[in-house]
Amino acid sequence: MGDYLRVEFHCHTNHSPDSLSSVADLLQISRQRGIDRLVITDHNTIIGALAAKALDPERVIIGEEIMTQEGELLAAYVQEEVPKGLPAVQAVDLLRAQGAFISVSHPFDVTRSGHWQERDLLDILPLIDAIEIFNARCFPPVFNRKADWFAQTHDIHGTAGSDAHAVFEVGKATMLLPAFEDAQSLRQSLPNAKFAASYSAPWVRLTSRYATMRKKLFKKH
């Protein structure tokens, strides 16, 4: 679509504790499915994203999904890893200091440990760039609808992502964005975003549970 890029904004490698997706497999499926930019957002680490960036520097954007004391942040163009467990404002300050693009993961999905209280989200709203308004793993859809309503009510842009923990999920929810090359141009392109988003089957969360259990089992041995 002209100069638009198809962007997968939220996905995981086996460097997340609940994913078995190798970096190589993630890159291969992204190429096959026409994804131009892949924001790898492993839980509280950028190791997988760095490995992918070394293999496919044009396609890969280094990201991180960070568990704060209030909820999870979703960052792109991360240069230095931000540790988990910080107050949200402190984590946001660390991301802003390195020029990262800051969104918020599945803010109102109460089935996840990283969901937000609205008052906490309002505290950081002036300091972030967007919130995730569509996550392909949010069941039921009311969680995404609430995020979309919140974004519109508070005049903040939205992101969408597959939240893929298994490679077959990659590309379920993507954004079409005017060409960008860094965090600042991403911010500028976001108002013109087009969404190509659909839900994964509810059972996909079982892949995360299986990955977590398998890793724990093999770690013991």
CYANA upper distance limits for C-alpha pairs under 8 A (distance plus 0.5 A):
  1 MET  CA      5 LEU  CA      8.29
  3 ASP  CA    178 PRO  CA      6.46
  3 ASP  CA    179 ALA  CA      6.30
  4 TYR  CA    176 LEU  CA      6.36
  4 TYR  CA    177 LEU  CA      5.57
  4 TYR  CA    178 PRO  CA      4.84
  4 TYR  CA    179 ALA  CA      6.00
  5 LEU  CA     35 ILE  CA      8.24
  5 LEU  CA     36 ASP  CA      6.16
  5 LEU  CA     37 ARG  CA      7.50
  5 LEU  CA    175 MET  CA      8.44
  5 LEU  CA    176 LEU  CA      5.91
  5 LEU  CA    177 LEU  CA      5.70
  5 LEU  CA    178 PRO  CA      6.64
  5 LEU  CA    179 ALA  CA      6.30
  6 ARG  CA     34 GLY  CA      7.77
  6 ARG  CA     35 ILE  CA      5.71
  6 ARG  CA     36 ASP  CA      5.69
  6 ARG  CA     37 ARG  CA      6.92
  6 ARG  CA    174 THR  CA      7.05
  6 ARG  CA    175 MET  CA      6.26
  6 ARG  CA    176 LEU  CA      5.13
  6 ARG  CA    177 LEU  CA      7.07
  7 VAL  CA     35 ILE  CA      6.45
  7 VAL  CA     36 ASP  CA      6.50
  7 VAL  CA     37 ARG  CA      5.25
  7 VAL  CA     38 LEU  CA      6.47
  7 VAL  CA     39 VAL  CA      8.11
  7 VAL  CA    174 THR  CA      5.95
  7 VAL  CA    175 MET  CA      5.65
  7 VAL  CA    176 LEU  CA      6.71
  7 VAL  CA    177 LEU  CA      7.73
  8 GLU  CA     35 ILE  CA      7.21
  8 GLU  CA     37 ARG  CA      6.83
  8 GLU  CA     38 LEU  CA      5.49
  8 GLU  CA     39 VAL  CA      6.58
  8 GLU  CA    160 ALA  CA      8.42
  8 GLU  CA    161 GLY  CA      6.37
  8 GLU  CA    162 SER  CA      7.52
  8 GLU  CA    170 VAL  CA      7.94
  8 GLU  CA    171 GLY  CA      6.68
  8 GLU  CA    173 ALA  CA      7.55
  8 GLU  CA    174 THR  CA      5.44
  8 GLU  CA    175 MET  CA      7.27
  9 PHE  CA     38 LEU  CA      6.81
  9 PHE  CA     39 VAL  CA      5.34
  9 PHE  CA     40 ILE  CA      7.86
  9 PHE  CA     41 THR  CA      8.49
  9 PHE  CA    159 THR  CA      7.92
  9 PHE  CA    160 ALA  CA      7.03
  9 PHE  CA    161 GLY  CA      5.43
  9 PHE  CA    162 SER  CA      7.96
  9 PHE  CA    174 THR  CA      7.38
  9 PHE  CA    175 MET  CA      8.21
 10 HIS  CA     38 LEU  CA      8.45
 10 HIS  CA     39 VAL  CA      6.49
 10 HIS  CA     40 ILE  CA      6.82
 10 HIS  CA     41 THR  CA      6.30
 10 HIS  CA     74 LEU  CA      8.33
 10 HIS  CA    160 ALA  CA      8.16
 10 HIS  CA    161 GLY  CA      5.19
 10 HIS  CA    162 SER  CA      6.36
 10 HIS  CA    163 ASP  CA      5.27
 10 HIS  CA    164 ALA  CA      7.39
 11 CYS  CA     38 LEU  CA      8.47
 11 CYS  CA     39 VAL  CA      7.36
 11 CYS  CA     40 ILE  CA      5.82
 11 CYS  CA     41 THR  CA      6.08
 11 CYS  CA     42 ASP  CA      7.58
 11 CYS  CA    161 GLY  CA      7.92
 11 CYS  CA    162 SER  CA      7.03
 11 CYS  CA    163 ASP  CA      5.20
 11 CYS  CA    164 ALA  CA      5.05
 11 CYS  CA    165 HIS  CA      6.83
 11 CYS  CA    170 VAL  CA      7.72
 12 HIS  CA     16 SER  CA      6.82
 12 HIS  CA     19 SER  CA      7.05
 12 HIS  CA     21 SER  CA      7.69
 12 HIS  CA     40 ILE  CA      6.44
 12 HIS  CA     41 THR  CA      6.21
 12 HIS  CA     42 ASP  CA      5.43
 12 HIS  CA     43 HIS  CA      8.26
 12 HIS  CA    163 ASP  CA      7.57
 12 HIS  CA    164 ALA  CA      6.45
 12 HIS  CA    165 HIS  CA      5.66
 12 HIS  CA    166 ALA  CA      8.32
 13 THR  CA     19 SER  CA      6.40
 13 THR  CA     20 LEU  CA      7.06
 13 THR  CA     21 SER  CA      5.29
 13 THR  CA     22 SER  CA      6.17
 13 THR  CA     23 VAL  CA      6.46
 13 THR  CA     26 LEU  CA      7.76
 13 THR  CA     40 ILE  CA      8.02
 13 THR  CA     42 ASP  CA      6.90
 13 THR  CA     48 GLY  CA      6.77
 13 THR  CA    165 HIS  CA      7.35
 14 ASN  CA     18 ASP  CA      7.89
 14 ASN  CA     19 SER  CA      5.29
 14 ASN  CA     20 LEU  CA      4.95
 14 ASN  CA     21 SER  CA      5.46
 14 ASN  CA     22 SER  CA      6.07
 14 ASN  CA     23 VAL  CA      7.97
 14 ASN  CA     48 GLY  CA      8.04
 15 HIS  CA     19 SER  CA      7.79
 15 HIS  CA     42 ASP  CA      6.97
 15 HIS  CA     43 HIS  CA      8.33
 15 HIS  CA     45 THR  CA      8.03
 15 HIS  CA     47 ILE  CA      7.46
 15 HIS  CA     48 GLY  CA      6.10
 16 SER  CA     42 ASP  CA      5.65
 16 SER  CA     43 HIS  CA      5.78
 16 SER  CA     44 ASN  CA      8.49
 16 SER  CA     45 THR  CA      8.24
 17 PRO  CA     43 HIS  CA      8.07
 17 PRO  CA    211 ALA  CA      7.75
 17 PRO  CA    212 THR  CA      6.31
 17 PRO  CA    215 LYS  CA      7.87
 18 ASP  CA    165 HIS  CA      7.59
 18 ASP  CA    207 THR  CA      8.45
 18 ASP  CA    208 SER  CA      5.17
 18 ASP  CA    209 ARG  CA      7.04
 18 ASP  CA    210 TYR  CA      8.20
 18 ASP  CA    211 ALA  CA      5.51
 18 ASP  CA    212 THR  CA      5.13
 19 SER  CA    165 HIS  CA      5.47
 19 SER  CA    166 ALA  CA      7.00
 19 SER  CA    207 THR  CA      8.05
 19 SER  CA    208 SER  CA      6.26
 19 SER  CA    211 ALA  CA      5.88
 19 SER  CA    212 THR  CA      7.72
 20 LEU  CA    165 HIS  CA      7.81
 20 LEU  CA    166 ALA  CA      7.30
 20 LEU  CA    211 ALA  CA      6.37
 21 SER  CA     25 ASP  CA      7.05
 21 SER  CA     26 LEU  CA      6.93
 21 SER  CA    165 HIS  CA      7.25
 21 SER  CA    166 ALA  CA      6.15
 21 SER  CA    167 VAL  CA      6.53
 22 SER  CA     26 LEU  CA      6.68
 23 VAL  CA     27 LEU  CA      6.73
 23 VAL  CA     48 GLY  CA      7.25
 23 VAL  CA     51 ALA  CA      7.78
 23 VAL  CA     52 ALA  CA      6.36
 24 ALA  CA     28 GLN  CA      6.67
 24 ALA  CA     52 ALA  CA      8.04
 25 ASP  CA     29 ILE  CA      6.69
 25 ASP  CA    167 VAL  CA      7.49
 26 LEU  CA     30 SER  CA      6.69
 26 LEU  CA    167 VAL  CA      6.37
 26 LEU  CA    170 VAL  CA      8.35
 27 LEU  CA     31 ARG  CA      6.80
 27 LEU  CA     52 ALA  CA      7.92
 27 LEU  CA     56 ASP  CA      8.28
 28 GLN  CA     32 GLN  CA      6.80
 29 ILE  CA     33 ARG  CA      6.59
 29 ILE  CA    167 VAL  CA      7.34
 29 ILE  CA    168 PHE  CA      8.36
 29 ILE  CA    170 VAL  CA      7.81
 30 SER  CA     34 GLY  CA      6.73
 30 SER  CA     35 ILE  CA      5.67
 30 SER  CA     36 ASP  CA      8.33
 30 SER  CA     38 LEU  CA      8.03
 30 SER  CA    170 VAL  CA      7.49
 30 SER  CA    171 GLY  CA      8.04
 31 ARG  CA     35 ILE  CA      6.52
 31 ARG  CA     36 ASP  CA      8.16
 33 ARG  CA    171 GLY  CA      7.53
 35 ILE  CA    171 GLY  CA      7.77
 36 ASP  CA     59 ARG  CA      6.21
 37 ARG  CA     58 GLU  CA      8.12
 37 ARG  CA     59 ARG  CA      5.09
 37 ARG  CA     60 VAL  CA      6.31
 37 ARG  CA     61 ILE  CA      7.32
 38 LEU  CA     59 ARG  CA      6.37
 38 LEU  CA     60 VAL  CA      5.37
 38 LEU  CA     61 ILE  CA      6.35
 39 VAL  CA     49 ALA  CA      8.50
 39 VAL  CA     60 VAL  CA      6.56
 39 VAL  CA     61 ILE  CA      5.15
 39 VAL  CA     62 ILE  CA      6.49
 39 VAL  CA     63 GLY  CA      6.15
 39 VAL  CA     76 ALA  CA      7.02
 40 ILE  CA     48 GLY  CA      8.06
 40 ILE  CA     49 ALA  CA      5.86
 40 ILE  CA     60 VAL  CA      7.67
 40 ILE  CA     61 ILE  CA      6.98
 40 ILE  CA     62 ILE  CA      6.32
 40 ILE  CA     63 GLY  CA      5.66
 40 ILE  CA     64 GLU  CA      7.36
 41 THR  CA     45 THR  CA      8.47
 41 THR  CA     46 ILE  CA      7.89
 41 THR  CA     49 ALA  CA      7.78
 41 THR  CA     62 ILE  CA      7.77
 41 THR  CA     63 GLY  CA      5.05
 41 THR  CA     64 GLU  CA      4.49
 41 THR  CA     65 GLU  CA      5.59
 41 THR  CA     74 LEU  CA      7.58
 41 THR  CA     75 ALA  CA      7.85
 41 THR  CA     76 ALA  CA      8.27
 42 ASP  CA     46 ILE  CA      7.01
 42 ASP  CA     48 GLY  CA      7.59
 42 ASP  CA     49 ALA  CA      8.04
 42 ASP  CA     63 GLY  CA      7.81
 42 ASP  CA     64 GLU  CA      5.81
 42 ASP  CA     65 GLU  CA      6.18
 43 HIS  CA     64 GLU  CA      6.77
 43 HIS  CA     65 GLU  CA      5.34
 43 HIS  CA     66 ILE  CA      6.54
 43 HIS  CA     67 MET  CA      8.02
 44 ASN  CA     64 GLU  CA      6.61
 44 ASN  CA     65 GLU  CA      6.25
 44 ASN  CA     66 ILE  CA      5.39
 44 ASN  CA     67 MET  CA      7.29
 44 ASN  CA     81 GLU  CA      7.94
 44 ASN  CA     82 VAL  CA      7.40
 44 ASN  CA     83 PRO  CA      6.59
 44 ASN  CA     84 LYS  CA      6.29
 45 THR  CA     64 GLU  CA      6.63
 45 THR  CA     65 GLU  CA      8.23
 45 THR  CA     81 GLU  CA      6.61
 45 THR  CA     82 VAL  CA      8.10
 45 THR  CA     83 PRO  CA      8.27
 46 ILE  CA     50 LEU  CA      6.57
 46 ILE  CA     62 ILE  CA      7.27
 46 ILE  CA     63 GLY  CA      7.09
 46 ILE  CA     64 GLU  CA      6.47
 46 ILE  CA     78 VAL  CA      8.46
 46 ILE  CA     81 GLU  CA      6.54
 47 ILE  CA     51 ALA  CA      6.84
 48 GLY  CA     52 ALA  CA      6.72
 49 ALA  CA     53 LYS  CA      6.50
 49 ALA  CA     60 VAL  CA      7.89
 49 ALA  CA     61 ILE  CA      7.81
 49 ALA  CA     62 ILE  CA      5.61
 49 ALA  CA     63 GLY  CA      7.25
 50 LEU  CA     54 ALA  CA      6.80
 50 LEU  CA     62 ILE  CA      7.01
 51 ALA  CA     55 LEU  CA      7.21
 52 ALA  CA     56 ASP  CA      6.61
 52 ALA  CA     57 PRO  CA      8.05
 52 ALA  CA     60 VAL  CA      7.04
 53 LYS  CA     57 PRO  CA      5.02
 53 LYS  CA     58 GLU  CA      8.21
 53 LYS  CA     59 ARG  CA      8.17
 53 LYS  CA     60 VAL  CA      5.69
 53 LYS  CA     61 ILE  CA      7.49
 53 LYS  CA     62 ILE  CA      7.66
 56 ASP  CA     60 VAL  CA      6.60
 57 PRO  CA     61 ILE  CA      8.37
 61 ILE  CA     76 ALA  CA      7.12
 61 ILE  CA     77 TYR  CA      6.54
 62 ILE  CA     76 ALA  CA      6.45
 62 ILE  CA     77 TYR  CA      5.76
 62 ILE  CA     78 VAL  CA      6.11
 62 ILE  CA     79 GLN  CA      8.03
 63 GLY  CA     74 LEU  CA      7.90
 63 GLY  CA     75 ALA  CA      5.75
 63 GLY  CA     76 ALA  CA      4.68
 63 GLY  CA     77 TYR  CA      6.31
 63 GLY  CA     78 VAL  CA      5.89
 64 GLU  CA     74 LEU  CA      6.58
 64 GLU  CA     75 ALA  CA      5.85
 64 GLU  CA     76 ALA  CA      7.27
 64 GLU  CA     78 VAL  CA      7.52
 64 GLU  CA     81 GLU  CA      8.05
 65 GLU  CA     72 GLU  CA      7.02
 65 GLU  CA     73 LEU  CA      6.12
 65 GLU  CA     74 LEU  CA      5.15
 65 GLU  CA     75 ALA  CA      6.88
 65 GLU  CA    105 SER  CA      8.11
 66 ILE  CA     72 GLU  CA      5.86
 66 ILE  CA     73 LEU  CA      5.60
 66 ILE  CA     74 LEU  CA      7.03
 66 ILE  CA     75 ALA  CA      8.40
 66 ILE  CA     82 VAL  CA      7.56
 66 ILE  CA     83 PRO  CA      7.67
 66 ILE  CA     84 LYS  CA      6.22
 67 MET  CA     71 GLY  CA      6.43
 67 MET  CA     72 GLU  CA      4.97
 67 MET  CA     73 LEU  CA      7.07
 67 MET  CA     84 LYS  CA      5.52
 67 MET  CA     85 GLY  CA      6.54
 67 MET  CA     86 LEU  CA      8.35
 67 MET  CA    114 GLY  CA      7.10
 68 THR  CA     72 GLU  CA      6.27
 68 THR  CA     73 LEU  CA      7.81
 68 THR  CA     84 LYS  CA      6.22
 68 THR  CA     85 GLY  CA      5.21
 68 THR  CA     86 LEU  CA      5.56
 68 THR  CA     87 PRO  CA      6.13
 68 THR  CA     88 ALA  CA      5.72
 68 THR  CA     91 ALA  CA      7.64
 69 GLN  CA     85 GLY  CA      5.92
 69 GLN  CA     86 LEU  CA      6.32
 69 GLN  CA     87 PRO  CA      5.56
 69 GLN  CA     88 ALA  CA      6.73
 70 GLU  CA     87 PRO  CA      7.31
 70 GLU  CA     88 ALA  CA      6.54
 70 GLU  CA    114 GLY  CA      8.04
 70 GLU  CA    115 HIS  CA      8.32
 70 GLU  CA    116 TRP  CA      6.63
 70 GLU  CA    117 GLN  CA      7.94
 70 GLU  CA    120 ASP  CA      7.15
 71 GLY  CA     88 ALA  CA      7.87
 71 GLY  CA    107 PRO  CA      7.99
 71 GLY  CA    113 SER  CA      8.08
 71 GLY  CA    114 GLY  CA      4.89
 71 GLY  CA    115 HIS  CA      5.74
 71 GLY  CA    116 TRP  CA      5.53
 72 GLU  CA    104 VAL  CA      6.73
 72 GLU  CA    105 SER  CA      6.08
 72 GLU  CA    107 PRO  CA      8.16
 72 GLU  CA    114 GLY  CA      5.38
 72 GLU  CA    115 HIS  CA      7.30
 72 GLU  CA    116 TRP  CA      8.21
 73 LEU  CA    102 ILE  CA      7.57
 73 LEU  CA    103 SER  CA      6.55
 73 LEU  CA    104 VAL  CA      4.90
 73 LEU  CA    105 SER  CA      6.06
 74 LEU  CA    102 ILE  CA      6.55
 74 LEU  CA    103 SER  CA      5.38
 74 LEU  CA    104 VAL  CA      5.52
 74 LEU  CA    105 SER  CA      5.95
 75 ALA  CA     95 LEU  CA      8.22
 75 ALA  CA    100 ALA  CA      6.97
 75 ALA  CA    101 PHE  CA      6.05
 75 ALA  CA    102 ILE  CA      5.11
 75 ALA  CA    103 SER  CA      6.40
 75 ALA  CA    104 VAL  CA      8.39
 76 ALA  CA    100 ALA  CA      6.28
 76 ALA  CA    101 PHE  CA      5.55
 76 ALA  CA    102 ILE  CA      7.13
 76 ALA  CA    183 ALA  CA      7.79
 77 TYR  CA     99 GLY  CA      8.04
 77 TYR  CA    100 ALA  CA      5.49
 77 TYR  CA    101 PHE  CA      6.77
 77 TYR  CA    182 ASP  CA      7.53
 77 TYR  CA    183 ALA  CA      6.61
 78 VAL  CA     95 LEU  CA      7.69
 78 VAL  CA     98 GLN  CA      7.66
 78 VAL  CA     99 GLY  CA      8.26
 78 VAL  CA    100 ALA  CA      5.83
 78 VAL  CA    101 PHE  CA      8.32
 79 GLN  CA     98 GLN  CA      7.00
 79 GLN  CA    100 ALA  CA      8.12
 80 GLU  CA     98 GLN  CA      7.97
 82 VAL  CA     91 ALA  CA      7.23
 82 VAL  CA     94 LEU  CA      7.57
 82 VAL  CA     95 LEU  CA      7.95
 83 PRO  CA     91 ALA  CA      8.46
 86 LEU  CA     90 GLN  CA      6.84
 86 LEU  CA     91 ALA  CA      6.51
 87 PRO  CA     91 ALA  CA      6.90
 88 ALA  CA     92 VAL  CA      6.58
 88 ALA  CA    124 ILE  CA      8.05
 89 VAL  CA     93 ASP  CA      6.64
 89 VAL  CA    124 ILE  CA      6.92
 90 GLN  CA     94 LEU  CA      6.85
 91 ALA  CA     95 LEU  CA      6.84
 92 VAL  CA     96 ARG  CA      6.54
 92 VAL  CA    102 ILE  CA      8.10
 92 VAL  CA    124 ILE  CA      8.38
 92 VAL  CA    127 LEU  CA      7.75
 92 VAL  CA    128 ILE  CA      8.00
 93 ASP  CA     97 ALA  CA      6.57
 94 LEU  CA     98 GLN  CA      7.23
 95 LEU  CA     99 GLY  CA      6.88
 95 LEU  CA    100 ALA  CA      5.82
 95 LEU  CA    101 PHE  CA      8.20
 95 LEU  CA    102 ILE  CA      7.87
 96 ARG  CA    100 ALA  CA      6.24
 96 ARG  CA    101 PHE  CA      8.23
 96 ARG  CA    102 ILE  CA      8.48
 99 GLY  CA    183 ALA  CA      7.42
100 ALA  CA    183 ALA  CA      6.54
101 PHE  CA    128 ILE  CA      8.19
101 PHE  CA    129 ASP  CA      6.93
101 PHE  CA    183 ALA  CA      5.83
101 PHE  CA    184 GLN  CA      8.23
101 PHE  CA    186 LEU  CA      8.37
101 PHE  CA    187 ARG  CA      8.00
102 ILE  CA    128 ILE  CA      5.75
102 ILE  CA    129 ASP  CA      5.81
102 ILE  CA    130 ALA  CA      7.05
103 SER  CA    128 ILE  CA      6.81
103 SER  CA    129 ASP  CA      6.36
103 SER  CA    130 ALA  CA      5.08
103 SER  CA    131 ILE  CA      5.21
103 SER  CA    132 GLU  CA      6.91
103 SER  CA    159 THR  CA      7.87
104 VAL  CA    130 ALA  CA      7.37
104 VAL  CA    131 ILE  CA      5.12
104 VAL  CA    132 GLU  CA      6.13
105 SER  CA    114 GLY  CA      8.20
105 SER  CA    115 HIS  CA      8.27
105 SER  CA    131 ILE  CA      7.37
105 SER  CA    132 GLU  CA      5.99
106 HIS  CA    114 GLY  CA      8.40
106 HIS  CA    115 HIS  CA      7.11
106 HIS  CA    131 ILE  CA      8.44
106 HIS  CA    132 GLU  CA      6.23
106 HIS  CA    133 ILE  CA      7.64
106 HIS  CA    134 PHE  CA      8.02
106 HIS  CA    135 ASN  CA      6.80
106 HIS  CA    138 CYS  CA      7.77
106 HIS  CA    143 PHE  CA      8.16
106 HIS  CA    144 ASN  CA      7.82
106 HIS  CA    147 ALA  CA      8.09
107 PRO  CA    114 GLY  CA      8.01
107 PRO  CA    115 HIS  CA      5.42
107 PRO  CA    116 TRP  CA      5.68
107 PRO  CA    131 ILE  CA      7.99
107 PRO  CA    132 GLU  CA      7.62
107 PRO  CA    147 ALA  CA      7.12
108 PHE  CA    115 HIS  CA      5.90
108 PHE  CA    116 TRP  CA      6.50
108 PHE  CA    117 GLN  CA      8.23
108 PHE  CA    143 PHE  CA      5.93
108 PHE  CA    144 ASN  CA      7.93
108 PHE  CA    146 LYS  CA      7.38
108 PHE  CA    147 ALA  CA      6.92
109 ASP  CA    115 HIS  CA      6.07
109 ASP  CA    138 CYS  CA      7.02
109 ASP  CA    139 PHE  CA      8.37
109 ASP  CA    143 PHE  CA      5.70
109 ASP  CA    144 ASN  CA      8.24
110 VAL  CA    115 HIS  CA      6.20
110 VAL  CA    143 PHE  CA      8.43
111 THR  CA    115 HIS  CA      8.33
116 TRP  CA    120 ASP  CA      7.20
116 TRP  CA    121 LEU  CA      6.92
117 GLN  CA    121 LEU  CA      6.94
118 GLU  CA    122 LEU  CA      6.68
119 ARG  CA    123 ASP  CA      6.96
120 ASP  CA    124 ILE  CA      7.44
121 LEU  CA    125 LEU  CA      6.53
122 LEU  CA    126 PRO  CA      8.39
124 ILE  CA    128 ILE  CA      7.07
129 ASP  CA    156 ILE  CA      7.74
129 ASP  CA    157 HIS  CA      7.43
129 ASP  CA    187 ARG  CA      7.62
130 ALA  CA    151 ALA  CA      8.48
130 ALA  CA    156 ILE  CA      6.27
130 ALA  CA    157 HIS  CA      5.24
130 ALA  CA    158 GLY  CA      5.65
130 ALA  CA    159 THR  CA      7.04
131 ILE  CA    147 ALA  CA      8.00
131 ILE  CA    151 ALA  CA      7.46
131 ILE  CA    156 ILE  CA      7.86
131 ILE  CA    157 HIS  CA      7.16
131 ILE  CA    158 GLY  CA      5.56
131 ILE  CA    159 THR  CA      6.56
132 GLU  CA    147 ALA  CA      7.56
132 GLU  CA    158 GLY  CA      5.93
132 GLU  CA    159 THR  CA      5.05
132 GLU  CA    160 ALA  CA      6.11
132 GLU  CA    161 GLY  CA      8.08
133 ILE  CA    144 ASN  CA      6.00
133 ILE  CA    145 ARG  CA      7.81
133 ILE  CA    147 ALA  CA      5.44
133 ILE  CA    148 ASP  CA      5.36
133 ILE  CA    151 ALA  CA      7.93
133 ILE  CA    158 GLY  CA      5.81
133 ILE  CA    159 THR  CA      6.31
133 ILE  CA    160 ALA  CA      6.52
134 PHE  CA    138 CYS  CA      8.32
134 PHE  CA    144 ASN  CA      5.81
134 PHE  CA    145 ARG  CA      8.50
134 PHE  CA    147 ALA  CA      8.23
134 PHE  CA    148 ASP  CA      8.11
134 PHE  CA    158 GLY  CA      8.49
134 PHE  CA    159 THR  CA      7.31
134 PHE  CA    160 ALA  CA      5.11
134 PHE  CA    161 GLY  CA      7.00
134 PHE  CA    173 ALA  CA      8.06
134 PHE  CA    197 ALA  CA      7.98
135 ASN  CA    144 ASN  CA      7.29
135 ASN  CA    160 ALA  CA      6.36
135 ASN  CA    161 GLY  CA      5.77
135 ASN  CA    162 SER  CA      6.27
135 ASN  CA    163 ASP  CA      6.97
135 ASN  CA    173 ALA  CA      7.57
135 ASN  CA    199 TYR  CA      8.22
136 ALA  CA    161 GLY  CA      7.06
136 ALA  CA    162 SER  CA      5.30
136 ALA  CA    163 ASP  CA      7.06
136 ALA  CA    172 LYS  CA      7.07
136 ALA  CA    173 ALA  CA      6.49
136 ALA  CA    197 ALA  CA      7.83
136 ALA  CA    198 SER  CA      6.73
136 ALA  CA    199 TYR  CA      4.89
136 ALA  CA    200 SER  CA      5.93
137 ARG  CA    162 SER  CA      7.40
137 ARG  CA    163 ASP  CA      7.06
137 ARG  CA    199 TYR  CA      7.06
137 ARG  CA    200 SER  CA      6.52
137 ARG  CA    201 ALA  CA      8.39
137 ARG  CA    202 PRO  CA      7.60
137 ARG  CA    204 VAL  CA      8.20
137 ARG  CA    205 ARG  CA      8.00
138 CYS  CA    143 PHE  CA      6.89
138 CYS  CA    144 ASN  CA      7.15
138 CYS  CA    199 TYR  CA      8.36
139 PHE  CA    143 PHE  CA      7.57
139 PHE  CA    202 PRO  CA      7.33
141 PRO  CA    145 ARG  CA      6.84
142 VAL  CA    146 LYS  CA      6.56
143 PHE  CA    147 ALA  CA      6.94
144 ASN  CA    148 ASP  CA      6.67
145 ARG  CA    149 TRP  CA      6.60
146 LYS  CA    150 PHE  CA      6.56
147 ALA  CA    151 ALA  CA      6.68
148 ASP  CA    152 GLN  CA      6.74
148 ASP  CA    158 GLY  CA      7.86
149 TRP  CA    153 THR  CA      6.48
150 PHE  CA    154 HIS  CA      6.61
151 ALA  CA    155 ASP  CA      6.19
151 ALA  CA    156 ILE  CA      5.49
151 ALA  CA    157 HIS  CA      6.86
151 ALA  CA    158 GLY  CA      7.12
152 GLN  CA    156 ILE  CA      7.03
152 GLN  CA    157 HIS  CA      8.38
157 HIS  CA    190 LEU  CA      7.49
157 HIS  CA    191 PRO  CA      7.36
158 GLY  CA    190 LEU  CA      8.48
159 THR  CA    175 MET  CA      8.00
160 ALA  CA    173 ALA  CA      6.58
160 ALA  CA    174 THR  CA      6.50
160 ALA  CA    175 MET  CA      6.88
160 ALA  CA    195 PHE  CA      7.76
160 ALA  CA    197 ALA  CA      7.86
161 GLY  CA    171 GLY  CA      8.46
161 GLY  CA    172 LYS  CA      8.13
161 GLY  CA    173 ALA  CA      5.38
161 GLY  CA    174 THR  CA      6.12
161 GLY  CA    175 MET  CA      8.26
161 GLY  CA    197 ALA  CA      8.40
162 SER  CA    169 GLU  CA      7.10
162 SER  CA    170 VAL  CA      6.68
162 SER  CA    171 GLY  CA      6.73
162 SER  CA    172 LYS  CA      5.76
162 SER  CA    173 ALA  CA      5.10
162 SER  CA    174 THR  CA      7.45
162 SER  CA    200 SER  CA      8.42
163 ASP  CA    169 GLU  CA      8.40
163 ASP  CA    170 VAL  CA      8.42
164 ALA  CA    168 PHE  CA      8.35
164 ALA  CA    169 GLU  CA      5.54
164 ALA  CA    170 VAL  CA      5.94
165 HIS  CA    169 GLU  CA      7.68
165 HIS  CA    207 THR  CA      7.86
165 HIS  CA    208 SER  CA      6.96
166 ALA  CA    170 VAL  CA      7.94
166 ALA  CA    207 THR  CA      7.40
166 ALA  CA    208 SER  CA      8.42
169 GLU  CA    200 SER  CA      7.42
172 LYS  CA    196 ALA  CA      8.38
172 LYS  CA    197 ALA  CA      6.48
172 LYS  CA    198 SER  CA      6.10
172 LYS  CA    199 TYR  CA      7.17
172 LYS  CA    200 SER  CA      7.20
173 ALA  CA    195 PHE  CA      8.04
173 ALA  CA    196 ALA  CA      6.36
173 ALA  CA    197 ALA  CA      4.35
173 ALA  CA    198 SER  CA      6.16
173 ALA  CA    199 TYR  CA      7.90
174 THR  CA    195 PHE  CA      6.66
174 THR  CA    196 ALA  CA      5.77
174 THR  CA    197 ALA  CA      6.30
175 MET  CA    193 ALA  CA      6.80
175 MET  CA    194 LYS  CA      6.16
175 MET  CA    195 PHE  CA      5.14
175 MET  CA    196 ALA  CA      6.42
175 MET  CA    197 ALA  CA      8.24
176 LEU  CA    193 ALA  CA      6.15
176 LEU  CA    194 LYS  CA      5.45
176 LEU  CA    195 PHE  CA      6.67
176 LEU  CA    196 ALA  CA      7.82
177 LEU  CA    189 SER  CA      6.61
177 LEU  CA    190 LEU  CA      7.16
177 LEU  CA    192 ASN  CA      7.06
177 LEU  CA    193 ALA  CA      5.40
177 LEU  CA    194 LYS  CA      7.13
178 PRO  CA    189 SER  CA      5.98
178 PRO  CA    190 LEU  CA      8.46
178 PRO  CA    192 ASN  CA      7.53
178 PRO  CA    193 ALA  CA      7.88
179 ALA  CA    189 SER  CA      7.83
180 PHE  CA    185 SER  CA      5.57
180 PHE  CA    186 LEU  CA      5.85
180 PHE  CA    189 SER  CA      7.37
181 GLU  CA    185 SER  CA      6.70
181 GLU  CA    186 LEU  CA      7.55
182 ASP  CA    186 LEU  CA      6.58
183 ALA  CA    187 ARG  CA      6.79
184 GLN  CA    188 GLN  CA      6.98
185 SER  CA    189 SER  CA      6.64
186 LEU  CA    190 LEU  CA      6.65
187 ARG  CA    191 PRO  CA      8.40
189 SER  CA    193 ALA  CA      7.35
200 SER  CA    204 VAL  CA      7.35
203 TRP  CA    207 THR  CA      8.27
204 VAL  CA    208 SER  CA      7.96
205 ARG  CA    209 ARG  CA      7.15
206 LEU  CA    210 TYR  CA      6.56
207 THR  CA    211 ALA  CA      6.60
208 SER  CA    212 THR  CA      6.66
209 ARG  CA    213 MET  CA      6.63
210 TYR  CA    214 ARG  CA      6.45
211 ALA  CA    215 LYS  CA      6.62
212 THR  CA    216 LYS  CA      6.76
213 MET  CA    217 LEU  CA      6.59
214 ARG  CA    218 PHE  CA      6.68
215 LYS  CA    219 LYS  CA      6.43
216 LYS  CA    220 LYS  CA      6.90
217 LEU  CA    221 HIS  CA      7.30
